[in-house]
Amino acid sequence: MSDDIGILRQRTIEAAFARELHAEMAAELGEERATAILARAVIRMAKAAGAEWAKKAPGGQTTIQSFVDTLPAWTKDDALRIEVLKQTETEFHFNVTRCRYSETYKAMGIGHLGAALSCNRDGTFCEGYDPRLKLTRTQTLMGGATHCDFRYRLEQDA
């Protein structure tokens, strides 16, 4: 993924390709199987991306702060509007009040694939970034809620 074009633009390019690939798979396999296959591929990509981002953490040490420091990449081009609620050494909580990823997928006619293309990346990105980093989210704008509730927690070493 190129940092130069921004993640929102990158996701738009990916979505255009995914839309056509999904349509072909759905014609052969059915909508449900096509979406499941797409979701699995996106999850693998997210975990790998998390591992790549972890390599950029200062001194190779992932922390809540190093994770927070990745936010400008996700919010670039007004892609997300967030309201930070809490930030400590082990927790980072925020709400997303506007999601242009969701808006973009809906405008492309693939709002029904938005969760597979975007939302399901978030938790698995954490797995690649730092297996101790856990996400709890109970609602999304993509799913019709008024906001997305992101609650990240960095578990202590066992």
ROVEX-452174 format. One line per field, with one value per residue (C-alpha): residue number from 1; residue in three letters; x, y, z. Coordinates in steps of 0.25 Angstrom, whole numbers, plus 5000, padded with zeros to 4 digits. Layout:
REM residues N
seq: (NUM/...) .
type: (ALA/...) .
xx: (X/...) .
yy: (Y/...) .
zz: (Z/...) .
This chain:
REM residues 158
seq: (1/2/3/4/5/6/7/8/9/10/11/12/13/14/15/16/17/18/19/20/21/22/23/24/25/26/27/28/29/30/31/32/33/34/35/36/37/38/39/40/41/42/43/44/45/46/47/48/49/50/51/52/53/54/55/56/57/58/59/60/61/62/63/64/65/66/67/68/69/70/71/72/73/74/75/76/77/78/79/80/81/82/83/84/85/86/87/88/89/90/91/92/93/94/95/96/97/98/99/100/101/102/103/104/105/106/107/108/109/110/111/112/113/114/115/116/117/118/119/120/121/122/123/124/125/126/127/128/129/130/131/132/133/134/135/136/137/138/139/140/141/142/143/144/145/146/147/148/149/150/151/152/153/154/155/156/157/158) .
type: (MET/SER/ASP/ASP/ILE/GLY/ILE/LEU/ARG/GLN/ARG/THR/ILE/GLU/ALA/ALA/PHE/ALA/ARG/GLU/LEU/HIS/ALA/GLU/MET/ALA/ALA/GLU/LEU/GLY/GLU/GLU/ARG/ALA/THR/ALA/ILE/LEU/ALA/ARG/ALA/VAL/ILE/ARG/MET/ALA/LYS/ALA/ALA/GLY/ALA/GLU/TRP/ALA/LYS/LYS/ALA/PRO/GLY/GLY/GLN/THR/THR/ILE/GLN/SER/PHE/VAL/ASP/THR/LEU/PRO/ALA/TRP/THR/LYS/ASP/ASP/ALA/LEU/ARG/ILE/GLU/VAL/LEU/LYS/GLN/THR/GLU/THR/GLU/PHE/HIS/PHE/ASN/VAL/THR/ARG/CYS/ARG/TYR/SER/GLU/THR/TYR/LYS/ALA/MET/GLY/ILE/GLY/HIS/LEU/GLY/ALA/ALA/LEU/SER/CYS/ASN/ARG/ASP/GLY/THR/PHE/CYS/GLU/GLY/TYR/ASP/PRO/ARG/LEU/LYS/LEU/THR/ARG/THR/GLN/THR/LEU/MET/GLY/GLY/ALA/THR/HIS/CYS/ASP/PHE/ARG/TYR/ARG/LEU/GLU/GLN/ASP/ALA) .
xx: (5000/5006/5006/5007/4992/4986/4978/4965/4969/4976/4963/4955/4965/4964/4949/4947/4955/4948/4934/4937/4944/4932/4922/4929/4930/4916/4911/4919/4918/4906/4906/4909/4921/4927/4926/4932/4944/4946/4945/4956/4965/4964/4966/4979/4983/4980/4988/5000/4998/4998/5011/5017/5013/5019/5032/5031/5029/5040/5051/5042/5034/5019/5011/4998/5005/5012/4998/4992/5003/4998/4984/4988/4990/4975/4969/4977/4968/4957/4955/4951/4946/4949/4946/4956/4950/4961/4976/4985/4997/4988/4975/4971/4956/4950/4937/4937/4926/4929/4934/4937/4941/4926/4922/4931/4926/4912/4914/4921/4908/4916/4911/4907/4922/4927/4928/4936/4945/4947/4942/4947/4961/4962/4962/4972/4981/4983/4987/4998/5002/5003/4996/4994/4985/4971/4959/4945/4934/4919/4914/4919/4914/4915/4905/4895/4899/4901/4916/4927/4931/4946/4952/4966/4973/4987/4988/4999/5010/5006) .
yy: (5000/5013/5024/5035/5032/5030/5018/5024/5024/5011/5005/5011/5005/4991/4992/4995/4982/4974/4978/4972/4959/4958/4959/4948/4939/4941/4937/4924/4921/4929/4942/4936/4928/4939/4949/4939/4937/4952/4954/4943/4949/4963/4958/4951/4965/4972/4963/4964/4980/4980/4973/4982/4994/4988/4988/5004/5005/5012/5003/4991/4992/4993/5001/5008/5021/5014/5009/5023/5029/5021/5028/5040/5029/5025/5039/5045/5052/5053/5038/5037/5047/5042/5046/5041/5037/5031/5028/5022/5013/5001/5006/5015/5018/5026/5027/5029/5039/5040/5029/5032/5017/5014/5026/5022/5007/5012/5021/5010/5002/4992/4996/4982/4978/4989/4981/4970/4981/4990/4987/4973/4978/4985/4974/4965/4977/4977/4962/4965/4978/4972/4960/4966/4978/4974/4982/4982/4989/4987/4996/5002/5013/5003/4995/5007/5012/5026/5024/5013/5010/5006/5001/4996/4989/4985/4973/4971/4960/4946) .
zz: (5000/4996/5007/4996/4991/5004/5010/5005/4991/4992/4997/4986/4976/4983/4984/4969/4966/4977/4972/4959/4965/4975/4964/4956/4968/4972/4958/4960/4975/4980/4988/5001/4997/4989/5000/5010/5001/4999/5014/5016/5006/5012/5026/5022/5015/5028/5037/5027/5027/5042/5043/5033/5041/5054/5047/5047/5062/5069/5073/5068/5081/5078/5089/5089/5086/5074/5069/5072/5063/5051/5051/5042/5031/5033/5035/5023/5013/5023/5022/5037/5047/5061/5075/5085/5098/5105/5104/5114/5113/5111/5105/5093/5091/5081/5072/5058/5054/5039/5030/5016/5014/5016/5008/4996/4996/4996/4985/4977/4979/4988/5002/5004/5003/5012/5025/5017/5010/5022/5036/5037/5035/5048/5058/5049/5047/5062/5061/5051/5058/5072/5077/5090/5084/5084/5078/5084/5075/5076/5065/5052/5042/5031/5039/5040/5054/5058/5060/5061/5075/5075/5088/5087/5099/5100/5108/5118/5115/5120) .
